[in-house]
């Protein structure tokens, strides 16, 4: 009967007899487009869209100190995947909710009423509540209904 030490020694001897393997390095290839995506199975494409929908964005909750309404901001009101393809625009509503900010008056601008709608993934997006200790705004002062407030899962405080 062979011992484990004897087996490993035997394996090392056998490996030493093998010819050295040389692999030529391949040039790195970068792609600007992925043209086979539409040929992937639907279930796989849906999983990819789902993964993309859960990439977190920062939704900044701001108190408007000019005495208009409190409002939300983020890098864009429409997630990038909604600008990708018609298939994705069909998939995205499974993960995003359209939250419509009520119109409010801005006296100094030519356009006197502004209304902004924002798509939010409550399970992934990070809500950043700024200046929480310096101002009197509370979370319910923003555009969310009580049911929307209950959906917020990630809330950060920033002073």
DSSP file (Angstrom, degrees, kcal/mol; ACC not computed):
  #  RESIDUE AA STRUCTURE BP1 BP2  ACC     N-H-->O    O-->H-N    N-H-->O    O-->H-N    TCO  KAPPA ALPHA  PHI   PSI    X-CA   Y-CA   Z-CA
    1    1 A X              0   0    0      0, 0.0     2,-0.3     0, 0.0     0, 0.0   0.000 360.0 360.0 360.0 137.5    0.0    0.0    0.0
    2    2 A X        -     0   0    0      4,-0.0     2,-0.2     2,-0.0     0, 0.0  -0.693 360.0-134.1 -94.7 144.1    1.3    3.5   -0.9
    3    3 A X     >  -     0   0    0     -2,-0.3     4,-2.3     1,-0.1     5,-0.2  -0.535  25.2-110.7 -89.1 159.7    1.3    6.4    1.5
    4    4 A X  H  > S+     0   0    0      1,-0.2     4,-2.3     2,-0.2     5,-0.2   0.858 119.7  54.0 -58.5 -35.0    0.1    9.9    0.5
    5    5 A X  H  > S+     0   0    0      1,-0.2     4,-1.8     2,-0.2    -1,-0.2   0.908 109.1  47.5 -65.7 -40.8    3.7   11.1    0.8
    6    6 A X  H  > S+     0   0    0      2,-0.2     4,-2.2     1,-0.2    -2,-0.2   0.876 111.1  52.2 -66.9 -37.7    4.9    8.5   -1.7
    7    7 A X  H  X S+     0   0    0     -4,-2.3     4,-2.4     2,-0.2    -2,-0.2   0.916 109.6  48.0 -65.2 -43.1    2.0    9.3   -4.0
    8    8 A X  H  X S+     0   0    0     -4,-2.3     4,-2.1     2,-0.2    -1,-0.2   0.870 111.6  50.3 -67.6 -34.6    2.8   13.0   -4.1
    9    9 A X  H  X S+     0   0    0     -4,-1.8     4,-2.0     2,-0.2    -1,-0.2   0.906 111.3  48.9 -66.3 -41.2    6.5   12.2   -4.7
   10   10 A X  H  X S+     0   0    0     -4,-2.2     4,-2.2     1,-0.2    -2,-0.2   0.893 110.4  51.3 -64.7 -40.3    5.5    9.9   -7.6
   11   11 A X  H  X S+     0   0    0     -4,-2.4     4,-2.6     1,-0.2    -2,-0.2   0.903 108.1  51.7 -64.2 -41.5    3.2   12.6   -9.0
   12   12 A X  H  X S+     0   0    0     -4,-2.1     4,-2.0     1,-0.2    -1,-0.2   0.896 109.2  50.6 -62.6 -39.8    6.1   15.2   -8.9
   13   13 A X  H  X S+     0   0    0     -4,-2.0     4,-1.0     2,-0.2    -2,-0.2   0.911 111.7  47.4 -64.2 -42.3    8.3   12.8  -10.8
   14   14 A X  H >X S+     0   0    0     -4,-2.2     4,-0.6     1,-0.2     3,-0.6   0.909 111.6  50.2 -65.3 -42.0    5.7   12.2  -13.5
   15   15 A X  H >< S+     0   0    0     -4,-2.6     3,-0.9     1,-0.2    -1,-0.2   0.856 105.0  58.0 -64.5 -34.7    5.1   15.9  -13.8
   16   16 A X  H 3< S+     0   0    0     -4,-2.0    -1,-0.2     1,-0.2    -2,-0.2   0.782 102.0  55.9 -66.5 -26.2    8.8   16.6  -14.1
   17   17 A X  H << S+     0   0    0     -4,-1.0    -1,-0.2    -3,-0.6    -2,-0.2   0.652  86.8  98.4 -80.8 -15.8    8.9   14.3  -17.2
   18   18 A X  S << S-     0   0    0     -3,-0.9     3,-0.1    -4,-0.6     2,-0.1  -0.426  84.3-105.4 -71.4 146.7    6.2   16.2  -19.0
   19   19 A X        -     0   0    0      1,-0.1     2,-0.2    -2,-0.1    -1,-0.1  -0.389  42.3 -95.7 -69.0 151.1    7.4   18.8  -21.7
   20   20 A X        -     0   0    0      1,-0.1     2,-0.6    -4,-0.1    -1,-0.1  -0.450  37.0-135.0 -66.8 136.4    7.2   22.4  -20.7
   21   21 A X        -     0   0    0     -2,-0.2     2,-0.5    -3,-0.1    -1,-0.1  -0.840  20.2-170.1 -97.8 122.0    4.0   24.0  -22.0
   22   22 A X        -     0   0    0     -2,-0.6     2,-0.5     2,-0.0    -2,-0.0  -0.955   1.5-167.0-114.3 128.8    4.5   27.4  -23.6
   23   23 A X        -     0   0    0     -2,-0.5     2,-0.2     3,-0.0    -2,-0.0  -0.959  19.4-131.9-116.9 121.9    1.4   29.5  -24.4
   24   24 A X        -     0   0    0     -2,-0.5     2,-0.3     1,-0.1    -2,-0.0  -0.509  29.8-113.7 -70.3 136.6    1.8   32.4  -26.7
   25   25 A X        -     0   0    0     -2,-0.2     2,-0.3     1,-0.1    -1,-0.1  -0.535  28.3-135.4 -74.1 135.9    0.1   35.5  -25.3
   26   26 A X        -     0   0    0     -2,-0.3     2,-0.1     1,-0.1    -1,-0.1  -0.631  25.3-102.1 -88.2 147.3   -2.9   36.6  -27.3
   27   27 A X        -     0   0    0     -2,-0.3     2,-0.2     1,-0.1    -1,-0.1  -0.435  43.4-106.4 -66.0 142.8   -3.3   40.3  -28.1
   28   28 A X        -     0   0    0     -2,-0.1     2,-0.5    -3,-0.0    -1,-0.1  -0.502  34.8-153.2 -72.6 138.5   -6.0   41.9  -25.8
   29   29 A X        -     0   0    0     -2,-0.2     2,-0.4    -3,-0.1    -1,-0.0  -0.944   8.8-167.3-116.4 129.8   -9.2   42.6  -27.7
   30   30 A X        -     0   0    0     -2,-0.5     2,-0.4     0, 0.0    -2,-0.0  -0.938   8.6-151.3-115.7 142.2  -11.6   45.3  -26.7
   31   31 A X        -     0   0    0     -2,-0.4     3,-0.1     1,-0.1    -2,-0.0  -0.899  16.6-168.3-114.1 139.4  -15.1   45.5  -28.1
   32   32 A X  S    S+     0   0    0     -2,-0.4     2,-0.3     1,-0.2    -1,-0.1   0.722  81.3  27.2 -90.2 -27.1  -17.2   48.6  -28.5
   33   33 A X        -     0   0    0      0, 0.0     2,-0.5     0, 0.0    -1,-0.2  -0.929  62.2-145.3-134.1 158.0  -20.3   46.6  -29.2
   34   34 A X    >   +     0   0    0     -2,-0.3     3,-1.1     1,-0.1    -3,-0.0  -0.840  23.6 175.8-122.3  90.3  -21.7   43.3  -28.3
   35   35 A X  T 3   +     0   0    0     -2,-0.5     3,-0.3     1,-0.2    -1,-0.1   0.597  69.2  63.1 -79.2 -11.8  -23.7   42.3  -31.4
   36   36 A X  T >> S+     0   0    0      1,-0.2     3,-1.5     2,-0.1     4,-0.5   0.486  73.4  96.6 -91.1  -0.7  -24.7   38.8  -30.3
   37   37 A X  G X4 S+     0   0    0     -3,-1.1     3,-1.7     1,-0.3    -1,-0.2   0.905  80.4  53.7 -55.5 -45.4  -26.8   40.0  -27.4
   38   38 A X  G 34 S+     0   0    0     -3,-0.3    -1,-0.3     1,-0.3    -2,-0.1   0.666 105.4  56.4 -66.9 -13.9  -30.1   39.9  -29.3
   39   39 A X  G <4 S+     0   0    0     -3,-1.5    -1,-0.3    -4,-0.1    -2,-0.2   0.499  84.5 103.0 -94.3  -5.3  -29.4   36.3  -30.3
   40   40 A X  S << S-     0   0    0     -3,-1.7     5,-0.0    -4,-0.5    -3,-0.0  -0.383  90.2 -84.8 -70.1 155.6  -29.1   35.1  -26.6
   41   41 A X    >>  -     0   0    0      1,-0.1     4,-2.2    -2,-0.1     3,-0.5  -0.314  37.9-118.0 -60.4 146.4  -32.0   33.2  -25.2
   42   42 A X  H 3> S+     0   0    0      1,-0.2     4,-2.7     2,-0.2     5,-0.2   0.881 112.8  54.9 -54.9 -43.9  -34.7   35.5  -23.8
   43   43 A X  H 3> S+     0   0    0      1,-0.2     4,-1.7     2,-0.2    -1,-0.2   0.872 108.9  48.2 -61.5 -37.0  -34.4   34.2  -20.2
   44   44 A X  H <> S+     0   0    0     -3,-0.5     4,-2.0     2,-0.2    -1,-0.2   0.914 111.1  49.8 -69.4 -42.7  -30.6   35.0  -20.3
   45   45 A X  H  X S+     0   0    0     -4,-2.2     4,-2.5     1,-0.2    -2,-0.2   0.907 109.6  52.2 -61.7 -40.8  -31.3   38.5  -21.6
   46   46 A X  H  X S+     0   0    0     -4,-2.7     4,-2.4     1,-0.2    -1,-0.2   0.882 108.0  51.2 -63.6 -37.7  -33.9   39.1  -18.9
   47   47 A X  H  X S+     0   0    0     -4,-1.7     4,-2.4     2,-0.2    -1,-0.2   0.883 109.8  50.1 -65.4 -37.9  -31.4   38.0  -16.2
   48   48 A X  H  X S+     0   0    0     -4,-2.0     4,-2.3     2,-0.2    -2,-0.2   0.920 111.1  48.3 -66.0 -43.5  -28.8   40.5  -17.6
   49   49 A X  H  X S+     0   0    0     -4,-2.5     4,-2.2     2,-0.2    -2,-0.2   0.901 111.1  51.3 -63.3 -39.9  -31.4   43.3  -17.6
   50   50 A X  H  X S+     0   0    0     -4,-2.4     4,-1.0     2,-0.2    -2,-0.2   0.933 109.6  49.4 -62.4 -45.1  -32.3   42.4  -14.0
   51   51 A X  H >< S+     0   0    0     -4,-2.4     3,-0.6     1,-0.2    -2,-0.2   0.914 112.1  48.6 -59.8 -43.0  -28.7   42.5  -13.0
   52   52 A X  H >< S+     0   0    0     -4,-2.3     3,-1.4     1,-0.2    -1,-0.2   0.853 105.8  58.2 -65.9 -34.5  -28.3   45.9  -14.7
   53   53 A X  H 3< S+     0   0    0     -4,-2.2    -1,-0.2     1,-0.3    -2,-0.2   0.734 101.1  57.0 -68.8 -21.4  -31.5   47.2  -12.9
   54   54 A X  T << S+     0   0    0     -4,-1.0     2,-0.7    -3,-0.6    -1,-0.3   0.217  71.8 116.8 -98.1  15.7  -29.9   46.5   -9.5
   55   55 A X  S <  S-     0   0    0     -3,-1.4    69,-0.1     1,-0.1    70,-0.1  -0.765  73.9-120.1 -76.7 116.4  -26.9   48.6  -10.1
   56   56 A X        -     0   0    0     -2,-0.7     2,-0.3    69,-0.1    69,-0.2  -0.277  29.1-166.3 -69.6 142.8  -27.4   51.2   -7.3
   57   57 A X        -     0   0    0     64,-0.2    69,-3.0     2,-0.0     2,-0.6  -0.853  25.3-114.2-115.7 158.2  -27.8   54.9   -8.0
   58   58 A X  E     -a  126   0A   0     -2,-0.3     2,-0.7    67,-0.2    17,-0.5  -0.850  23.7-164.3 -93.7 122.3  -27.7   57.7   -5.5
   59   59 A X  E     -aB 127  74A   0     67,-3.5    69,-2.9    -2,-0.6     2,-0.5  -0.929  14.1-150.2-105.5 109.2  -31.0   59.6   -5.1
   60   60 A X  E     -aB 128  73A   0     13,-3.6    13,-3.0    -2,-0.7     2,-0.7  -0.696   2.8-153.8 -87.2 124.3  -30.2   62.8   -3.4
   61   61 A X  E     -aB 129  72A   0     67,-3.3    69,-1.7    -2,-0.5     2,-0.4  -0.874  21.7-172.3 -95.8 116.9  -33.0   64.2   -1.2
   62   62 A X  E     - B   0  71A   0      9,-2.8     9,-1.9    -2,-0.7     2,-0.6  -0.880  24.2-138.2-116.7 142.5  -32.6   68.0   -1.0
   63   63 A X        -     0   0    0     -2,-0.4     2,-0.9     7,-0.2     7,-0.1  -0.863  25.1-134.4 -92.2 126.8  -34.3   70.6    1.1
   64   64 A X    >   -     0   0    0     -2,-0.6     3,-1.2     1,-0.2     4,-0.1  -0.723  17.3-169.1 -86.4 108.6  -34.9   73.6   -1.1
   65   65 A X  T 3  S+     0   0    0     -2,-0.9    -1,-0.2     1,-0.3     5,-0.1   0.464  77.7  76.1 -80.5   0.1  -33.9   76.6    0.9
   66   66 A X  T 3  S-     0   0    0      3,-0.1    -1,-0.3    -3,-0.0     3,-0.1   0.280 114.1-110.2 -88.3  11.1  -35.5   79.0   -1.5
   67   67 A X  S <  S+     0   0    0     -3,-1.2    -2,-0.1     1,-0.1     3,-0.1   0.692  83.2 118.0  68.3  22.3  -38.8   78.0    0.0
   68   68 A X  S    S-     0   0    0      1,-0.2     2,-0.2    -4,-0.1    -1,-0.1   0.130  79.0 -54.8 -83.8-144.6  -40.1   76.1   -3.1
   69   69 A X        -     0   0    0     36,-0.1    -1,-0.2    33,-0.1     2,-0.1  -0.632  53.8-107.0 -91.9 153.6  -40.7   72.4   -2.6
   70   70 A X        -     0   0    0     71,-0.4     2,-0.3    -2,-0.2    -7,-0.2  -0.504  50.3-175.6 -69.4 152.2  -38.3   69.9   -1.3
   71   71 A X  E     -B   62   0A   0     -9,-1.9    -9,-2.8    -2,-0.1     2,-0.4  -0.914  25.0-117.7-148.8 170.0  -37.1   67.7   -4.2
   72   72 A X  E     -B   61   0A   0     -2,-0.3     2,-0.3   -11,-0.2   -11,-0.2  -0.873  26.3-178.3-112.9 149.1  -35.0   64.8   -5.2
   73   73 A X  E     +B   60   0A   0    -13,-3.0   -13,-3.6    -2,-0.4     2,-0.3  -0.959   8.1 160.1-137.4 158.6  -32.0   64.8   -7.5
   74   74 A X  E     -B   59   0A   0     -2,-0.3   -15,-0.1   -15,-0.2     3,-0.1  -0.926  59.2 -78.7-160.3-177.7  -29.7   62.1   -8.9
   75   75 A X  S    S-     0   0    0    -17,-0.5     2,-0.3    -2,-0.3   -16,-0.1   0.838 114.0  -4.8 -63.3 -31.2  -27.3   61.8  -11.8
   76   76 A X        -     0   0    0      1,-0.1    -1,-0.2    -3,-0.0     4,-0.1  -0.968  57.2-137.5-157.4 146.8  -30.2   61.2  -14.2
   77   77 A X  S    S+     0   0    0     -2,-0.3    42,-2.7    -3,-0.1     2,-0.5   0.731  95.8  56.5 -78.3 -21.1  -34.0   60.8  -13.8
   78   78 A X  S    S-     0   0    0     40,-0.2    -1,-0.1    -3,-0.1     5,-0.1  -0.951  92.5-120.3-113.4 123.6  -34.1   57.9  -16.2
   79   79 A X    >   -     0   0    0     -2,-0.5     3,-1.6     1,-0.1     4,-0.4  -0.259  24.2-117.0 -60.1 148.8  -31.9   54.9  -15.6
   80   80 A X  G >  S+     0   0    0      1,-0.3     3,-1.7     2,-0.2    -1,-0.1   0.835 111.5  62.5 -57.6 -35.6  -29.3   54.1  -18.3
   81   81 A X  G >> S+     0   0    0      1,-0.3     3,-1.1     2,-0.2     4,-0.6   0.752  93.4  63.8 -67.0 -19.9  -30.9   50.8  -19.1
   82   82 A X  G <4 S+     0   0    0     -3,-1.6    -1,-0.3     1,-0.2    -2,-0.2   0.640 102.5  50.1 -76.9 -11.3  -34.1   52.5  -20.1
   83   83 A X  G <4 S+     0   0    0     -3,-1.7    -1,-0.2    -4,-0.4    -2,-0.2   0.254  95.0  79.7-103.3  10.9  -32.2   54.2  -23.0
   84   84 A X  T <4 S-     0   0    0     -3,-1.1     2,-0.3     1,-0.3    -2,-0.1   0.948 102.4 -30.6 -86.4 -53.6  -30.7   50.9  -24.2
   85   85 A X     X  -     0   0    0     -4,-0.6     4,-2.0     1,-0.1    -1,-0.3  -0.977  53.5-103.2-160.6 166.2  -33.3   49.2  -26.3
   86   86 A X  H  > S+     0   0    0     -2,-0.3     4,-1.2     1,-0.2     5,-0.1   0.859 120.1  56.7 -66.8 -33.7  -37.1   48.7  -26.6
   87   87 A X  H  > S+     0   0    0      1,-0.2     4,-1.7     2,-0.2     3,-0.3   0.917 108.1  47.0 -62.2 -42.1  -36.7   45.2  -25.0
   88   88 A X  H  > S+     0   0    0      1,-0.2     4,-3.2     2,-0.2    -2,-0.2   0.878 106.5  56.7 -68.7 -37.1  -35.1   46.8  -22.0
   89   89 A X  H  X S+     0   0    0     -4,-2.0     4,-0.6     1,-0.2    -1,-0.2   0.786 108.7  49.2 -64.1 -24.9  -37.8   49.5  -21.8
   90   90 A X  H  < S+     0   0    0     -4,-1.2    -1,-0.2    -3,-0.3    -2,-0.2   0.848 116.2  41.6 -78.0 -36.4  -40.3   46.6  -21.6
   91   91 A X  H >< S+     0   0    0     -4,-1.7     3,-2.1     1,-0.2     4,-0.3   0.851  99.8  72.5 -77.7 -37.1  -38.3   44.9  -18.8
   92   92 A X  H >X S+     0   0    0     -4,-3.2     3,-2.6     1,-0.3     4,-2.2   0.817  83.6  65.6 -56.2 -39.6  -37.4   47.9  -16.7
   93   93 A X  T 3< S+     0   0    0     -4,-0.6    -1,-0.3     1,-0.3    -2,-0.1   0.691  89.9  69.0 -60.8 -13.6  -40.9   48.6  -15.3
   94   94 A X  T <4 S+     0   0    0     -3,-2.1    -1,-0.3     1,-0.1    -2,-0.2   0.752 117.1  22.0 -69.3 -22.0  -40.5   45.3  -13.4
   95   95 A X  T <4 S+     0   0    0     -3,-2.6     2,-0.3    -4,-0.3    28,-0.3   0.633 116.3  66.0-119.0 -23.2  -37.8   46.9  -11.3
   96   96 A X     <  -     0   0    0     -4,-2.2     2,-0.4    25,-0.2    25,-0.2  -0.818  58.1-155.7-110.7 145.3  -38.4   50.7  -11.5
   97   97 A X  E     -D  120   0B   0     23,-2.8    23,-2.6    -2,-0.3     2,-0.7  -0.953  21.0-128.6-114.3 135.6  -41.3   52.8  -10.2
   98   98 A X  E     -D  119   0B   0     -2,-0.4     2,-0.6    21,-0.2    21,-0.2  -0.768  24.3-168.9 -86.2 115.6  -42.1   56.1  -11.8
   99   99 A X  E     -D  118   0B   0     19,-3.2    19,-2.8    -2,-0.7     2,-0.6  -0.930   8.4-153.1-107.1 118.5  -42.3   58.7   -9.0
  100  100 A X  E     -D  117   0B   0     -2,-0.6     2,-0.4    17,-0.2    17,-0.3  -0.815   4.8-144.6 -98.9 122.3  -43.7   62.0  -10.3
  101  101 A X  E     -D  116   0B   0     15,-3.2    15,-0.5    -2,-0.6     3,-0.1  -0.703  28.7-112.1 -82.7 130.2  -42.7   65.2   -8.5
  102  102 A X  E     -     0   0B   0     -2,-0.4    14,-0.2    13,-0.1    12,-0.1  -0.263  36.1-100.7 -62.0 148.7  -45.5   67.7   -8.4
  103  103 A X  E     -     0   0B   0     12,-0.1     2,-0.3    10,-0.1    12,-0.2  -0.377  43.5-171.3 -66.7 146.6  -45.1   70.9  -10.4
  104  104 A X  E     -D  114   0B   0     10,-1.4    10,-1.8    -3,-0.1     2,-0.2  -0.971  24.7-100.2-140.8 158.0  -44.0   73.9   -8.5
  105  105 A X  E     -D  113   0B   0     -2,-0.3     2,-0.4     8,-0.2     8,-0.2  -0.528  24.2-173.6 -80.0 137.2  -43.6   77.6   -9.2
  106  106 A X    >   -     0   0    0      6,-1.8     3,-1.3    -2,-0.2    -1,-0.0  -0.886   7.2-167.1-126.5  99.6  -40.2   79.2   -9.9
  107  107 A X  T 3  S+     0   0    0     -2,-0.4    -1,-0.1     1,-0.3     5,-0.1   0.788  80.2  52.8 -61.2 -31.9  -40.9   83.0  -10.1
  108  108 A X  T 3  S+     0   0    0      4,-0.1     2,-0.3     3,-0.0    -1,-0.3   0.551  95.1  82.0 -86.8  -5.5  -37.5   84.0  -11.7
  109  109 A X  S <  S-     0   0    0     -3,-1.3    -3,-0.1     2,-0.2     0, 0.0  -0.680  77.2-130.1-101.2 153.8  -37.6   81.6  -14.6
  110  110 A X  S    S+     0   0    0     -2,-0.3     2,-0.8     1,-0.1    -1,-0.1   0.922 105.5  62.3 -62.8 -44.3  -39.3   82.0  -18.0
  111  111 A X  S    S-     0   0    0      1,-0.2    -2,-0.2    -3,-0.0    -1,-0.1  -0.759  75.7-171.1 -81.3 112.2  -40.7   78.5  -17.5
  112  112 A X        +     0   0    0     -2,-0.8    -6,-1.8     1,-0.1     2,-0.4   0.659  62.8  50.8 -88.0 -14.5  -42.8   79.1  -14.4
  113  113 A X  E     -D  105   0B   0     -8,-0.2     2,-0.4   -10,-0.1    -8,-0.2  -0.985  63.0-171.0-126.9 131.3  -43.8   75.5  -13.6
  114  114 A X  E     +D  104   0B   0    -10,-1.8   -10,-1.4    -2,-0.4     2,-0.4  -0.967   4.9 178.8-121.3 132.8  -41.4   72.6  -13.3
  115  115 A X  E     -     0   0B   0     -2,-0.4     2,-0.4   -12,-0.2   -13,-0.1  -0.999   6.3-170.6-132.9 131.5  -42.4   69.0  -13.0
  116  116 A X  E     -D  101   0B   0    -15,-0.5   -15,-3.2    -2,-0.4     2,-0.4  -0.979   7.2-161.2-127.7 131.5  -39.9   66.1  -12.8
  117  117 A X  E     -D  100   0B   0     -2,-0.4     2,-0.4   -17,-0.3   -17,-0.2  -0.907  11.2-167.8-108.2 139.8  -40.5   62.4  -12.9
  118  118 A X  E     -D   99   0B   0    -19,-2.8   -19,-3.2    -2,-0.4     2,-0.5  -0.990  17.6-137.3-130.7 134.1  -37.9   60.0  -11.7
  119  119 A X  E     -D   98   0B   0    -42,-2.7     2,-0.4    -2,-0.4   -21,-0.2  -0.781  29.8-172.7 -87.6 130.3  -37.6   56.2  -12.1
  120  120 A X  E     -D   97   0B   0    -23,-2.6   -23,-2.8    -2,-0.5     2,-0.8  -0.980  27.2-155.1-130.5 135.3  -36.6   54.6   -8.8
  121  121 A X    >>  -     0   0    0     -2,-0.4     4,-3.1   -25,-0.2     3,-1.5  -0.893  15.4-167.0-102.4  98.5  -35.6   51.0   -8.0
  122  122 A X  T 34 S+     0   0    0     -2,-0.8    31,-1.0     1,-0.3    32,-0.3   0.749  83.4  55.7 -62.1 -24.1  -36.5   51.1   -4.3
  123  123 A X  T 34 S+     0   0    0    -28,-0.3    -1,-0.3    29,-0.1   -67,-0.1   0.706 124.0  19.5 -80.7 -19.2  -34.6   47.8   -3.7
  124  124 A X  T <4 S+     0   0    0     -3,-1.5    -2,-0.2   -71,-0.1    -1,-0.1   0.726  96.5  95.2-120.9 -35.2  -31.3   49.0   -5.1
  125  125 A X     <  -     0   0    0     -4,-3.1     2,-0.5   -69,-0.2    29,-0.5  -0.347  65.7-133.5 -70.1 142.4  -31.1   52.8   -5.2
  126  126 A X  E     -a   58   0A   0    -69,-3.0   -67,-3.5    27,-0.1     2,-0.6  -0.842  12.9-148.6 -95.8 123.8  -29.5   54.6   -2.3
  127  127 A X  E     -ac  59 155A   0     27,-2.7    29,-3.5    -2,-0.5     2,-0.6  -0.837   9.9-160.1 -93.7 123.8  -31.4   57.6   -0.9
  128  128 A X  E     -ac  60 156A   0    -69,-2.9   -67,-3.3    -2,-0.6     2,-0.8  -0.919   2.0-159.9-110.5 114.2  -29.1   60.2    0.5
  129  129 A X  E >   -ac  61 157A   0     27,-3.2    29,-2.5    -2,-0.6     3,-0.5  -0.827  18.2-155.5 -95.9 106.2  -30.7   62.6    2.9
  130  130 A X  E 3   + c   0 158A   0    -69,-1.7    29,-0.2    -2,-0.8   -67,-0.2  -0.565  63.2   3.8 -92.4 148.9  -28.5   65.7    3.0
  131  131 A X  T 3> S+     0   0    0     27,-2.4     4,-1.4    -2,-0.2     3,-0.4   0.831  72.8 159.5  54.8  39.8  -28.2   68.3    5.8
  132  132 A X  T <4 S+     0   0    0     26,-0.6    -1,-0.1    -3,-0.5    27,-0.1   0.804  71.6  43.4 -64.6 -29.5  -30.5   66.3    8.0
  133  133 A X  T  4 S+     0   0    0      1,-0.2    -1,-0.2    25,-0.1    26,-0.1   0.685 113.7  49.6 -90.8 -17.7  -29.3   68.0   11.2
  134  134 A X  T  4 S+     0   0    0     -3,-0.4     2,-0.2    25,-0.0    -2,-0.2   0.664 108.6  50.3 -94.2 -17.6  -29.2   71.6    9.9
  135  135 A X  S  < S-     0   0    0     -4,-1.4   -70,-0.0     2,-0.1    -4,-0.0  -0.733  71.8-129.9-123.8 168.4  -32.6   71.8    8.3
  136  136 A X        +     0   0    0     -2,-0.2    -4,-0.1     2,-0.1     2,-0.1   0.439  63.9 121.4 -98.9  -0.4  -36.2   71.1    9.4
  137  137 A X        -     0   0    0      2,-0.0     2,-0.3     3,-0.0    -2,-0.1  -0.370  45.8-157.9 -65.2 140.1  -37.3   69.0    6.4
  138  138 A X    >   -     0   0    0      1,-0.1     3,-2.4    -2,-0.1     4,-0.3  -0.817  31.5-104.8-114.0 161.2  -38.5   65.6    7.2
  139  139 A X  G >  S+     0   0    0     -2,-0.3     3,-1.6     1,-0.3     5,-0.3   0.830 118.4  60.1 -55.9 -35.8  -38.6   62.7    4.8
  140  140 A X  G 3  S+     0   0    0      1,-0.3    -1,-0.3     3,-0.1     9,-0.0   0.630  89.4  73.2 -71.1 -11.0  -42.4   62.9    4.4
  141  141 A X  G <  S+     0   0    0     -3,-2.4   -71,-0.4     2,-0.1    -1,-0.3   0.627  85.8  83.8 -74.2 -12.0  -42.0   66.5    3.1
  142  142 A X  S <  S-     0   0    0     -3,-1.6   -71,-0.1    -4,-0.3   -81,-0.0  -0.094 104.0 -85.0 -83.7-171.9  -40.6   65.0   -0.2
  143  143 A X  S    S+     0   0    0    -44,-0.1     2,-0.2   -74,-0.0   -43,-0.1   0.393  88.4 112.9 -80.1   4.9  -42.6   63.8   -3.1
  144  144 A X        -     0   0    0     -5,-0.3     2,-0.1   -45,-0.1    -2,-0.0  -0.522  59.6-136.2 -85.8 143.1  -43.2   60.3   -1.8
  145  145 A X     >  -     0   0    0     -2,-0.2     4,-2.5     1,-0.1     5,-0.2  -0.389  37.2 -99.4 -79.2 169.9  -46.5   58.8   -0.7
  146  146 A X  H  > S+     0   0    0      1,-0.2     4,-1.7     2,-0.2     5,-0.1   0.877 126.6  52.0 -60.4 -37.0  -46.6   56.8    2.5
  147  147 A X  H  > S+     0   0    0      2,-0.2     4,-0.6     1,-0.2    -1,-0.2   0.867 109.2  50.0 -69.1 -34.4  -46.4   53.6    0.5
  148  148 A X  H >> S+     0   0    0      1,-0.2     3,-1.0     2,-0.2     4,-0.7   0.909 107.5  54.0 -67.4 -41.5  -43.3   54.9   -1.3
  149  149 A X  H >< S+     0   0    0     -4,-2.5     3,-0.9     1,-0.3    -2,-0.2   0.877 104.3  55.3 -59.3 -37.5  -41.6   55.8    1.9
  150  150 A X  H 3< S+     0   0    0     -4,-1.7    -1,-0.3     1,-0.2    -2,-0.2   0.733 102.2  58.7 -68.1 -21.0  -42.2   52.2    3.2
  151  151 A X  H << S+     0   0    0     -3,-1.0     2,-0.3    -4,-0.6    -1,-0.2   0.676  76.0 108.9 -82.9 -18.0  -40.4   50.9    0.1
  152  152 A X    <<  +     0   0    0     -3,-0.9     3,-0.1    -4,-0.7   -29,-0.1  -0.443  37.0 169.1 -64.9 122.4  -37.1   52.8    0.8
  153  153 A X        +     0   0    0    -31,-1.0     2,-0.5   -28,-0.3    -1,-0.2   0.687  62.4  46.2-107.6 -25.4  -34.6   50.1    1.8
  154  154 A X        +     0   0    0    -29,-0.5   -27,-2.7   -32,-0.3     2,-0.5  -0.947  63.2 169.9-127.2 111.5  -31.3   52.0    1.8
  155  155 A X  E     -c  127   0A   0     -2,-0.5     2,-0.4   -29,-0.2   -27,-0.2  -0.983   9.4-170.6-125.6 125.1  -31.1   55.5    3.4
  156  156 A X  E     -c  128   0A   0    -29,-3.5   -27,-3.2    -2,-0.5     2,-0.5  -0.889  13.9-141.5-113.5 145.1  -27.9   57.4    4.0
  157  157 A X  E     -c  129   0A   0     -2,-0.4     2,-0.4   -29,-0.2   -27,-0.2  -0.900  18.3-177.4-106.1 134.1  -27.5   60.6    6.1
  158  158 A X  E      c  130   0A   0    -29,-2.5   -27,-2.4    -2,-0.5   -26,-0.6  -0.988 360.0 360.0-132.7 122.5  -25.1   63.2    4.9
  159  159 A X              0   0    0     -2,-0.4    -1,-0.1   -29,-0.2   -29,-0.1   0.447 360.0 360.0-102.4 360.0  -24.5   66.4    6.8
